[in-house]
C-alpha cells in the first residue's frame, strides 16, 4: 500500500497520507457518468474494462447508476475469487450519472 488517507502514523514506513487531488471540468454533453472505486476494484479490473461494464449496465438498466456500480463490484468480487480464493480486499464503488445532473441542481437551488 502506498497511500492511506488520514493515516499519518504509517508515514514512518513510507505510506503517504496526502491524497492526490485533480480538478477536471466536466462537459455534460461529453460525460455520461463519473465513477470512483477502491483498490479492491482496480486490482483486477483496468479502467477500460470498468468503463465497458458501467456503460453496458447503464444502457440495460435504464441509466440506473446504482445497478451499474453493483455490476462493477460483482465483477471485481468474481475476479478476487478466481485469483485469490477466499481472500479479497475491500471492494467499494460508486457511479454518478452526469446527464441531467446540472439541470436538476438549477431547479433546486
Backbone atoms as SQL, in Angstrom:
CREATE TABLE atoms (id INTEGER PRIMARY KEY, chain TEXT, resi INTEGER, resn TEXT, atom TEXT, x REAL, y REAL, z REAL);
INSERT INTO atoms VALUES
  (1, 'A', 1, 'UNK', 'N', 0.849, -1.174, 0.000),
  (2, 'A', 1, 'UNK', 'CA', 0.000, 0.000, 0.000),
  (3, 'A', 1, 'UNK', 'C', 0.889, 1.230, 0.000),
  (4, 'A', 2, 'UNK', 'N', 0.558, 2.179, -0.857),
  (5, 'A', 2, 'UNK', 'CA', 1.370, 3.385, -0.966),
  (6, 'A', 2, 'UNK', 'C', 0.661, 4.608, -0.398),
  (7, 'A', 3, 'UNK', 'N', -0.656, 4.513, -0.251),
  (8, 'A', 3, 'UNK', 'CA', -1.402, 5.689, 0.190),
  (9, 'A', 3, 'UNK', 'C', -2.546, 5.248, 1.091),
  (10, 'A', 4, 'UNK', 'N', -2.730, 5.981, 2.176),
  (11, 'A', 4, 'UNK', 'CA', -3.835, 5.716, 3.081),
  (12, 'A', 4, 'UNK', 'C', -4.278, 7.067, 3.620),
  (13, 'A', 5, 'UNK', 'N', -5.379, 7.567, 3.139),
  (14, 'A', 5, 'UNK', 'CA', -5.834, 8.902, 3.510),
  (15, 'A', 5, 'UNK', 'C', -6.070, 8.972, 5.012),
  (16, 'A', 6, 'UNK', 'N', -5.400, 9.903, 5.646),
  (17, 'A', 6, 'UNK', 'CA', -5.577, 10.134, 7.069),
  (18, 'A', 6, 'UNK', 'C', -4.684, 9.301, 7.971),
  (19, 'A', 7, 'UNK', 'N', -3.916, 8.373, 7.444),
  (20, 'A', 7, 'UNK', 'CA', -3.066, 7.502, 8.270),
  (21, 'A', 7, 'UNK', 'C', -1.678, 8.109, 8.383),
  (22, 'A', 8, 'UNK', 'N', -1.550, 9.086, 9.270),
  (23, 'A', 8, 'UNK', 'CA', -0.276, 9.798, 9.409),
  (24, 'A', 8, 'UNK', 'C', 0.786, 8.955, 10.116),
  (25, 'A', 9, 'UNK', 'N', 0.393, 8.008, 10.942),
  (26, 'A', 9, 'UNK', 'CA', 1.344, 7.158, 11.654),
  (27, 'A', 9, 'UNK', 'C', 2.104, 6.270, 10.679),
  (28, 'A', 10, 'UNK', 'N', 1.423, 5.788, 9.649),
  (29, 'A', 10, 'UNK', 'CA', 2.054, 4.878, 8.686),
  (30, 'A', 10, 'UNK', 'C', 3.110, 5.586, 7.830),
  (31, 'A', 11, 'UNK', 'N', 3.210, 6.896, 7.947),
  (32, 'A', 11, 'UNK', 'CA', 4.224, 7.641, 7.213),
  (33, 'A', 11, 'UNK', 'C', 5.636, 7.199, 7.546),
  (34, 'A', 12, 'UNK', 'N', 5.824, 6.639, 8.731),
  (35, 'A', 12, 'UNK', 'CA', 7.143, 6.176, 9.143),
  (36, 'A', 12, 'UNK', 'C', 7.625, 5.003, 8.297),
  (37, 'A', 13, 'UNK', 'N', 6.696, 4.297, 7.644),
  (38, 'A', 13, 'UNK', 'CA', 7.090, 3.162, 6.798),
  (39, 'A', 13, 'UNK', 'C', 6.841, 3.451, 5.324),
  (40, 'A', 14, 'UNK', 'N', 6.641, 4.726, 4.980),
  (41, 'A', 14, 'UNK', 'CA', 6.537, 5.112, 3.579),
  (42, 'A', 14, 'UNK', 'C', 5.141, 5.279, 3.019),
  (43, 'A', 15, 'UNK', 'N', 4.113, 5.115, 3.854),
  (44, 'A', 15, 'UNK', 'CA', 2.743, 5.307, 3.376),
  (45, 'A', 15, 'UNK', 'C', 2.442, 6.804, 3.365),
  (46, 'A', 16, 'UNK', 'N', 1.901, 7.288, 2.272),
  (47, 'A', 16, 'UNK', 'CA', 1.606, 8.709, 2.111),
  (48, 'A', 16, 'UNK', 'C', 0.165, 8.961, 2.531),
  (49, 'A', 17, 'UNK', 'N', -0.052, 9.923, 3.424),
  (50, 'A', 17, 'UNK', 'CA', -1.399, 10.225, 3.903),
  (51, 'A', 17, 'UNK', 'C', -2.075, 11.324, 3.089),
  (52, 'A', 18, 'UNK', 'N', -1.323, 12.035, 2.275),
  (53, 'A', 18, 'UNK', 'CA', -1.901, 13.122, 1.490),
  (54, 'A', 18, 'UNK', 'C', -2.504, 12.576, 0.199),
  (55, 'A', 19, 'UNK', 'N', -3.792, 12.866, -0.053),
  (56, 'A', 19, 'UNK', 'CA', -4.415, 12.369, -1.281),
  (57, 'A', 19, 'UNK', 'C', -3.933, 13.153, -2.502),
  (58, 'A', 20, 'UNK', 'N', -4.000, 12.524, -3.651),
  (59, 'A', 20, 'UNK', 'CA', -3.754, 13.222, -4.908),
  (60, 'A', 20, 'UNK', 'C', -5.102, 13.780, -5.348),
  (61, 'A', 21, 'UNK', 'N', -5.170, 15.075, -5.558),
  (62, 'A', 21, 'UNK', 'CA', -6.422, 15.719, -5.938),
  (63, 'A', 21, 'UNK', 'C', -6.240, 16.356, -7.306),
  (64, 'A', 22, 'UNK', 'N', -7.139, 16.046, -8.215),
  (65, 'A', 22, 'UNK', 'CA', -7.124, 16.644, -9.547),
  (66, 'A', 22, 'UNK', 'C', -8.476, 17.274, -9.805),
  (67, 'A', 23, 'UNK', 'N', -8.482, 18.456, -10.365),
  (68, 'A', 23, 'UNK', 'CA', -9.724, 19.115, -10.736),
  (69, 'A', 23, 'UNK', 'C', -9.927, 18.958, -12.234),
  (70, 'A', 24, 'UNK', 'N', -11.117, 18.556, -12.612),
  (71, 'A', 24, 'UNK', 'CA', -11.461, 18.387, -14.025),
  (72, 'A', 24, 'UNK', 'C', -12.764, 19.126, -14.272),
  (73, 'A', 25, 'UNK', 'N', -12.825, 19.837, -15.374),
  (74, 'A', 25, 'UNK', 'CA', -14.075, 20.471, -15.757),
  (75, 'A', 25, 'UNK', 'C', -14.898, 19.453, -16.525),
  (76, 'A', 26, 'UNK', 'N', -16.128, 19.258, -16.089),
  (77, 'A', 26, 'UNK', 'CA', -16.993, 18.261, -16.707),
  (78, 'A', 26, 'UNK', 'C', -17.828, 18.923, -17.791),
  (79, 'A', 27, 'UNK', 'N', -17.819, 18.310, -18.954),
  (80, 'A', 27, 'UNK', 'CA', -18.663, 18.768, -20.049),
  (81, 'A', 27, 'UNK', 'C', -19.831, 17.796, -20.148),
  (82, 'A', 28, 'UNK', 'N', -21.016, 18.200, -19.675),
  (83, 'A', 28, 'UNK', 'CA', -22.144, 17.269, -19.598),
  (84, 'A', 28, 'UNK', 'C', -22.471, 16.571, -20.913),
  (85, 'A', 29, 'UNK', 'N', -22.254, 17.220, -22.041),
  (86, 'A', 29, 'UNK', 'CA', -22.571, 16.582, -23.321),
  (87, 'A', 29, 'UNK', 'C', -21.520, 15.556, -23.733),
  (88, 'A', 30, 'UNK', 'N', -20.395, 15.484, -23.021),
  (89, 'A', 30, 'UNK', 'CA', -19.334, 14.532, -23.351),
  (90, 'A', 30, 'UNK', 'C', -19.084, 13.512, -22.248),
  (91, 'A', 31, 'UNK', 'N', -19.783, 13.643, -21.132),
  (92, 'A', 31, 'UNK', 'CA', -19.534, 12.774, -19.984),
  (93, 'A', 31, 'UNK', 'C', -20.852, 12.151, -19.537),
  (94, 'A', 32, 'UNK', 'N', -20.934, 10.828, -19.560),
  (95, 'A', 32, 'UNK', 'CA', -22.166, 10.137, -19.179),
  (96, 'A', 32, 'UNK', 'C', -22.221, 9.847, -17.682),
  (97, 'A', 33, 'UNK', 'N', -21.065, 9.603, -17.060),
  (98, 'A', 33, 'UNK', 'CA', -21.037, 9.248, -15.643),
  (99, 'A', 33, 'UNK', 'C', -19.653, 9.486, -15.067),
  (100, 'A', 34, 'UNK', 'N', -19.614, 9.517, -13.750),
  (101, 'A', 34, 'UNK', 'CA', -18.363, 9.612, -13.000),
  (102, 'A', 34, 'UNK', 'C', -18.338, 8.397, -12.078),
  (103, 'A', 35, 'UNK', 'N', -17.199, 7.755, -11.958),
  (104, 'A', 35, 'UNK', 'CA', -17.095, 6.626, -11.029),
  (105, 'A', 35, 'UNK', 'C', -15.836, 6.751, -10.192),
  (106, 'A', 36, 'UNK', 'N', -15.926, 6.252, -8.984),
  (107, 'A', 36, 'UNK', 'CA', -14.772, 6.132, -8.096),
  (108, 'A', 36, 'UNK', 'C', -14.864, 4.764, -7.448),
  (109, 'A', 37, 'UNK', 'N', -13.718, 4.165, -7.198),
  (110, 'A', 37, 'UNK', 'CA', -13.709, 2.828, -6.602),
  (111, 'A', 37, 'UNK', 'C', -12.446, 2.631, -5.779),
  (112, 'A', 38, 'UNK', 'N', -12.530, 1.708, -4.843),
  (113, 'A', 38, 'UNK', 'CA', -11.380, 1.381, -4.001),
  (114, 'A', 38, 'UNK', 'C', -10.409, 0.484, -4.763),
  (115, 'A', 39, 'UNK', 'N', -9.246, 0.288, -4.177),
  (116, 'A', 39, 'UNK', 'CA', -8.223, -0.538, -4.826),
  (117, 'A', 39, 'UNK', 'C', -8.664, -1.979, -4.995),
  (118, 'A', 40, 'UNK', 'N', -9.660, -2.415, -4.239),
  (119, 'A', 40, 'UNK', 'CA', -10.182, -3.768, -4.412),
  (120, 'A', 40, 'UNK', 'C', -10.826, -3.967, -5.777),
  (121, 'A', 41, 'UNK', 'N', -11.314, -2.900, -6.369),
  (122, 'A', 41, 'UNK', 'CA', -11.850, -2.960, -7.736),
  (123, 'A', 41, 'UNK', 'C', -10.706, -2.925, -8.737),
  (124, 'A', 42, 'UNK', 'N', -9.786, -1.987, -8.555),
  (125, 'A', 42, 'UNK', 'CA', -8.737, -1.749, -9.552),
  (126, 'A', 42, 'UNK', 'C', -7.644, -2.822, -9.553),
  (127, 'A', 43, 'UNK', 'N', -7.617, -3.677, -8.556),
  (128, 'A', 43, 'UNK', 'CA', -6.600, -4.732, -8.501),
  (129, 'A', 43, 'UNK', 'C', -6.655, -5.648, -9.725),
  (130, 'A', 44, 'UNK', 'N', -7.870, -5.996, -10.159),
  (131, 'A', 44, 'UNK', 'CA', -8.017, -6.942, -11.269),
  (132, 'A', 44, 'UNK', 'C', -8.835, -6.396, -12.435),
  (133, 'A', 45, 'UNK', 'N', -9.260, -5.141, -12.364),
  (134, 'A', 45, 'UNK', 'CA', -10.051, -4.546, -13.443),
  (135, 'A', 45, 'UNK', 'C', -9.383, -3.252, -13.889),
  (136, 'A', 46, 'UNK', 'N', -9.069, -3.181, -15.167),
  (137, 'A', 46, 'UNK', 'CA', -8.472, -1.963, -15.740),
  (138, 'A', 46, 'UNK', 'C', -9.566, -0.922, -16.001),
  (139, 'A', 47, 'UNK', 'N', -9.179, 0.321, -16.131),
  (140, 'A', 47, 'UNK', 'CA', -10.128, 1.421, -16.346),
  (141, 'A', 47, 'UNK', 'C', -11.030, 1.180, -17.552),
  (142, 'A', 48, 'UNK', 'N', -10.448, 0.714, -18.651),
  (143, 'A', 48, 'UNK', 'CA', -11.226, 0.497, -19.871),
  (144, 'A', 48, 'UNK', 'C', -12.317, -0.550, -19.648),
  (145, 'A', 49, 'UNK', 'N', -11.973, -1.620, -18.935),
  (146, 'A', 49, 'UNK', 'CA', -12.961, -2.659, -18.663),
  (147, 'A', 49, 'UNK', 'C', -14.048, -2.123, -17.725),
  (148, 'A', 50, 'UNK', 'N', -13.660, -1.343, -16.733),
  (149, 'A', 50, 'UNK', 'CA', -14.646, -0.754, -15.820),
  (150, 'A', 50, 'UNK', 'C', -15.621, 0.126, -16.599),
  (151, 'A', 51, 'UNK', 'N', -15.103, 0.928, -17.513),
  (152, 'A', 51, 'UNK', 'CA', -15.972, 1.778, -18.346),
  (153, 'A', 51, 'UNK', 'C', -16.926, 0.933, -19.177),
  (154, 'A', 52, 'UNK', 'N', -16.441, -0.164, -19.707),
  (155, 'A', 52, 'UNK', 'CA', -17.279, -1.059, -20.501),
  (156, 'A', 52, 'UNK', 'C', -18.401, -1.660, -19.648),
  (157, 'A', 53, 'UNK', 'N', -18.058, -2.118, -18.459),
  (158, 'A', 53, 'UNK', 'CA', -19.052, -2.699, -17.540),
  (159, 'A', 53, 'UNK', 'C', -20.104, -1.659, -17.183),
  (160, 'A', 54, 'UNK', 'N', -19.665, -0.472, -16.807),
  (161, 'A', 54, 'UNK', 'CA', -20.587, 0.580, -16.392),
  (162, 'A', 54, 'UNK', 'C', -21.474, 1.032, -17.548),
  (163, 'A', 55, 'UNK', 'N', -20.882, 1.262, -18.715),
  (164, 'A', 55, 'UNK', 'CA', -21.657, 1.716, -19.879),
  (165, 'A', 55, 'UNK', 'C', -22.716, 0.697, -20.263),
  (166, 'A', 56, 'UNK', 'N', -22.326, -0.572, -20.305),
  (167, 'A', 56, 'UNK', 'CA', -23.271, -1.635, -20.664),
  (168, 'A', 56, 'UNK', 'C', -24.417, -1.690, -19.661),
  (169, 'A', 57, 'UNK', 'N', -24.097, -1.644, -18.381),
  (170, 'A', 57, 'UNK', 'CA', -25.136, -1.733, -17.353),
  (171, 'A', 57, 'UNK', 'C', -26.035, -0.503, -17.364),
  (172, 'A', 58, 'UNK', 'N', -25.474, 0.676, -17.601),
  (173, 'A', 58, 'UNK', 'CA', -26.307, 1.882, -17.668),
  (174, 'A', 58, 'UNK', 'C', -27.304, 1.791, -18.815),
  (175, 'A', 59, 'UNK', 'N', -26.882, 1.194, -19.927),
  (176, 'A', 59, 'UNK', 'CA', -27.796, 1.033, -21.078),
  (177, 'A', 59, 'UNK', 'C', -28.894, 0.025, -20.780),
  (178, 'A', 60, 'UNK', 'N', -28.549, -1.083, -20.131),
  (179, 'A', 60, 'UNK', 'CA', -29.530, -2.151, -19.915),
  (180, 'A', 60, 'UNK', 'C', -30.407, -1.918, -18.696),
  (181, 'A', 61, 'UNK', 'N', -30.004, -1.043, -17.788),
  (182, 'A', 61, 'UNK', 'CA', -30.798, -0.822, -16.573),
  (183, 'A', 61, 'UNK', 'C', -31.456, 0.548, -16.559),
  (184, 'A', 62, 'UNK', 'N', -31.677, 1.106, -17.742),
  (185, 'A', 62, 'UNK', 'CA', -32.351, 2.416, -17.857),
  (186, 'A', 62, 'UNK', 'C', -31.629, 3.499, -17.057),
  (187, 'A', 63, 'UNK', 'N', -30.309, 3.543, -17.199),
  (188, 'A', 63, 'UNK', 'CA', -29.465, 4.568, -16.576),
  (189, 'A', 63, 'UNK', 'C', -29.451, 4.518, -15.048),
  (190, 'A', 64, 'UNK', 'N', -29.641, 3.342, -14.473),
  (191, 'A', 64, 'UNK', 'CA', -29.603, 3.188, -13.022),
  (192, 'A', 64, 'UNK', 'C', -28.139, 3.075, -12.580),
  (193, 'A', 65, 'UNK', 'N', -27.602, 4.173, -12.061),
  (194, 'A', 65, 'UNK', 'CA', -26.190, 4.223, -11.673),
  (195, 'A', 65, 'UNK', 'C', -25.876, 3.264, -10.530),
  (196, 'A', 66, 'UNK', 'N', -26.840, 3.030, -9.649),
  (197, 'A', 66, 'UNK', 'CA', -26.616, 2.102, -8.537),
  (198, 'A', 66, 'UNK', 'C', -26.429, 0.682, -9.069),
  (199, 'A', 67, 'UNK', 'N', -27.229, 0.291, -10.049),
  (200, 'A', 67, 'UNK', 'CA', -27.082, -1.041, -10.641),
  (201, 'A', 67, 'UNK', 'C', -25.758, -1.150, -11.391),
  (202, 'A', 68, 'UNK', 'N', -25.331, -0.064, -12.020),
  (203, 'A', 68, 'UNK', 'CA', -24.057, -0.079, -12.737),
  (204, 'A', 68, 'UNK', 'C', -22.897, -0.286, -11.759),
  (205, 'A', 69, 'UNK', 'N', -22.912, 0.434, -10.649),
  (206, 'A', 69, 'UNK', 'CA', -21.858, 0.268, -9.637),
  (207, 'A', 69, 'UNK', 'C', -21.893, -1.145, -9.066),
  (208, 'A', 70, 'UNK', 'N', -23.087, -1.693, -8.859),
  (209, 'A', 70, 'UNK', 'CA', -23.209, -3.057, -8.335),
  (210, 'A', 70, 'UNK', 'C', -22.615, -4.066, -9.317),
  (211, 'A', 71, 'UNK', 'N', -22.813, -3.839, -10.617),
  (212, 'A', 71, 'UNK', 'CA', -22.246, -4.743, -11.633),
  (213, 'A', 71, 'UNK', 'C', -20.718, -4.714, -11.585),
  (214, 'A', 72, 'UNK', 'N', -20.149, -3.529, -11.399),
  (215, 'A', 72, 'UNK', 'CA', -18.697, -3.397, -11.294),
  (216, 'A', 72, 'UNK', 'C', -18.181, -4.119, -10.044),
  (217, 'A', 73, 'UNK', 'N', -18.878, -3.963, -8.947),
  (218, 'A', 73, 'UNK', 'CA', -18.499, -4.632, -7.700),
  (219, 'A', 73, 'UNK', 'C', -18.588, -6.151, -7.849),
  (220, 'A', 74, 'UNK', 'N', -19.644, -6.622, -8.491),
  (221, 'A', 74, 'UNK', 'CA', -19.804, -8.064, -8.705),
  (222, 'A', 74, 'UNK', 'C', -18.668, -8.632, -9.550),
  (223, 'A', 75, 'UNK', 'N', -18.277, -7.905, -10.595),
  (224, 'A', 75, 'UNK', 'CA', -17.176, -8.374, -11.445),
  (225, 'A', 75, 'UNK', 'C', -15.879, -8.418, -10.655),
  (226, 'A', 76, 'UNK', 'N', -15.622, -7.375, -9.863),
  (227, 'A', 76, 'UNK', 'CA', -14.405, -7.351, -9.042),
  (228, 'A', 76, 'UNK', 'C', -14.408, -8.489, -8.029),
  (229, 'A', 77, 'UNK', 'N', -15.554, -8.751, -7.426),
  (230, 'A', 77, 'UNK', 'CA', -15.667, -9.842, -6.452),
  (231, 'A', 77, 'UNK', 'C', -15.350, -11.178, -7.106),
  (232, 'A', 78, 'UNK', 'N', -15.872, -11.384, -8.310),
  (233, 'A', 78, 'UNK', 'CA', -15.592, -12.634, -9.034),
  (234, 'A', 78, 'UNK', 'C', -14.107, -12.759, -9.359),
  (235, 'A', 79, 'UNK', 'N', -13.481, -11.667, -9.778),
  (236, 'A', 79, 'UNK', 'CA', -12.054, -11.708, -10.091),
  (237, 'A', 79, 'UNK', 'C', -11.234, -12.056, -8.859),
  (238, 'A', 80, 'UNK', 'N', -11.584, -11.472, -7.709),
  (239, 'A', 80, 'UNK', 'CA', -10.864, -11.801, -6.483),
  (240, 'A', 80, 'UNK', 'C', -11.011, -13.274, -6.164),
  (241, 'A', 81, 'UNK', 'N', -12.221, -13.804, -6.302),
  (242, 'A', 81, 'UNK', 'CA', -12.471, -15.219, -6.016),
  (243, 'A', 81, 'UNK', 'C', -11.647, -16.096, -6.955),
  (244, 'A', 82, 'UNK', 'N', -11.630, -15.745, -8.257),
  (245, 'A', 82, 'UNK', 'CA', -10.875, -16.520, -9.243),
  (246, 'A', 82, 'UNK', 'C', -9.367, -16.470, -8.983),
  (247, 'A', 83, 'UNK', 'N', -8.870, -15.316, -8.577),
  (248, 'A', 83, 'UNK', 'CA', -7.426, -15.117, -8.422),
  (249, 'A', 83, 'UNK', 'C', -6.894, -15.468, -7.028),
  (250, 'A', 84, 'UNK', 'N', -7.701, -15.186, -5.999),
  (251, 'A', 84, 'UNK', 'CA', -7.192, -15.290, -4.636),
  (252, 'A', 84, 'UNK', 'C', -7.954, -16.279, -3.750),
  (253, 'A', 85, 'UNK', 'N', -8.974, -16.941, -4.294),
  (254, 'A', 85, 'UNK', 'CA', -9.745, -17.883, -3.481),
  (255, 'A', 85, 'UNK', 'C', -10.639, -17.161, -2.495),
  (256, 'A', 86, 'UNK', 'N', -10.535, -17.516, -1.225),
  (257, 'A', 86, 'UNK', 'CA', -11.413, -16.943, -0.212),
  (258, 'A', 86, 'UNK', 'C', -10.992, -15.555, 0.265),
  (259, 'A', 87, 'UNK', 'N', -9.771, -15.133, -0.040),
  (260, 'A', 87, 'UNK', 'CA', -9.310, -13.809, 0.397),
  (261, 'A', 87, 'UNK', 'C', -9.731, -12.756, -0.626),
  (262, 'A', 88, 'UNK', 'N', -10.127, -11.587, -0.129),
  (263, 'A', 88, 'UNK', 'CA', -10.345, -10.445, -1.019),
  (264, 'A', 88, 'UNK', 'C', -10.159, -9.145, -0.251),
  (265, 'A', 89, 'UNK', 'N', -9.793, -8.137, -0.992),
  (266, 'A', 89, 'UNK', 'CA', -9.631, -6.796, -0.444),
  (267, 'A', 89, 'UNK', 'C', -11.021, -6.155, -0.348),
  (268, 'A', 90, 'UNK', 'N', -11.081, -4.976, 0.292),
  (269, 'A', 90, 'UNK', 'CA', -12.354, -4.267, 0.304),
  (270, 'A', 90, 'UNK', 'C', -12.696, -3.845, -1.121),
  (271, 'A', 91, 'UNK', 'N', -13.957, -3.915, -1.462),
  (272, 'A', 91, 'UNK', 'CA', -14.419, -3.587, -2.814),
  (273, 'A', 91, 'UNK', 'C', -15.553, -2.579, -2.673),
  (274, 'A', 92, 'UNK', 'N', -15.263, -1.354, -3.055),
  (275, 'A', 92, 'UNK', 'CA', -16.238, -0.277, -2.958),
  (276, 'A', 92, 'UNK', 'C', -16.237, 0.492, -4.267),
  (277, 'A', 93, 'UNK', 'N', -17.421, 0.844, -4.762),
  (278, 'A', 93, 'UNK', 'CA', -17.505, 1.632, -5.990),
  (279, 'A', 93, 'UNK', 'C', -18.788, 2.450, -5.974),
  (280, 'A', 94, 'UNK', 'N', -18.731, 3.584, -6.637),
  (281, 'A', 94, 'UNK', 'CA', -19.965, 4.309, -6.886),
  (282, 'A', 94, 'UNK', 'C', -19.919, 4.912, -8.266),
  (283, 'A', 95, 'UNK', 'N', -21.098, 5.182, -8.780),
  (284, 'A', 95, 'UNK', 'CA', -21.253, 5.720, -10.125),
  (285, 'A', 95, 'UNK', 'C', -22.283, 6.842, -10.042),
  (286, 'A', 96, 'UNK', 'N', -21.967, 7.979, -10.642),
  (287, 'A', 96, 'UNK', 'CA', -22.879, 9.119, -10.664),
  (288, 'A', 96, 'UNK', 'C', -23.179, 9.438, -12.121),
  (289, 'A', 97, 'UNK', 'N', -24.444, 9.397, -12.489),
  (290, 'A', 97, 'UNK', 'CA', -24.826, 9.790, -13.845),
  (291, 'A', 97, 'UNK', 'C', -24.683, 11.295, -13.978),
  (292, 'A', 98, 'UNK', 'N', -24.088, 11.762, -15.053),
  (293, 'A', 98, 'UNK', 'CA', -23.885, 13.192, -15.246),
  (294, 'A', 98, 'UNK', 'C', -25.016, 13.844, -16.038),
  (295, 'A', 99, 'UNK', 'N', -25.512, 13.259, -17.139),
  (296, 'A', 99, 'UNK', 'CA', -26.590, 13.945, -17.870),
  (297, 'A', 99, 'UNK', 'C', -27.776, 14.235, -16.956),
  (298, 'A', 100, 'UNK', 'N', -28.239, 15.476, -16.978),
  (299, 'A', 100, 'UNK', 'CA', -29.350, 15.868, -16.131),
  (300, 'A', 100, 'UNK', 'C', -28.927, 16.330, -14.756),
  (301, 'A', 101, 'UNK', 'N', -27.709, 16.047, -14.345),
  (302, 'A', 101, 'UNK', 'CA', -27.253, 16.425, -13.011),
  (303, 'A', 101, 'UNK', 'C', -27.298, 17.925, -12.811),
  (304, 'A', 102, 'UNK', 'N', -26.834, 18.666, -13.802),
  (305, 'A', 102, 'UNK', 'CA', -26.742, 20.103, -13.669),
  (306, 'A', 102, 'UNK', 'C', -28.111, 20.771, -13.775),
  (307, 'A', 103, 'UNK', 'N', -28.988, 20.223, -14.604),
  (308, 'A', 103, 'UNK', 'CA', -30.333, 20.779, -14.739),
  (309, 'A', 103, 'UNK', 'C', -31.097, 20.642, -13.424),
  (310, 'A', 104, 'UNK', 'N', -31.003, 19.484, -12.777),
  (311, 'A', 104, 'UNK', 'CA', -31.731, 19.290, -11.518),
  (312, 'A', 104, 'UNK', 'C', -31.167, 20.195, -10.420),
  (313, 'A', 105, 'UNK', 'N', -29.885, 20.480, -10.461),
  (314, 'A', 105, 'UNK', 'CA', -29.289, 21.383, -9.475),
  (315, 'A', 105, 'UNK', 'C', -29.835, 22.807, -9.655),
  (316, 'A', 106, 'UNK', 'N', -30.101, 23.190, -10.896),
  (317, 'A', 106, 'UNK', 'CA', -30.643, 24.519, -11.156),
  (318, 'A', 106, 'UNK', 'C', -32.100, 24.620, -10.711),
  (319, 'A', 107, 'UNK', 'N', -32.836, 23.524, -10.779),
  (320, 'A', 107, 'UNK', 'CA', -34.242, 23.518, -10.375),
  (321, 'A', 107, 'UNK', 'C', -34.393, 23.620, -8.867),
  (322, 'A', 108, 'UNK', 'N', -33.417, 23.123, -8.100),
  (323, 'A', 108, 'UNK', 'CA', -33.496, 23.104, -6.638),
  (324, 'A', 108, 'UNK', 'C', -32.281, 23.813, -6.037),
  (325, 'A', 109, 'UNK', 'N', -32.299, 25.152, -6.052),
  (326, 'A', 109, 'UNK', 'CA', -31.124, 25.895, -5.542),
  (327, 'A', 109, 'UNK', 'C', -30.892, 25.704, -4.069);
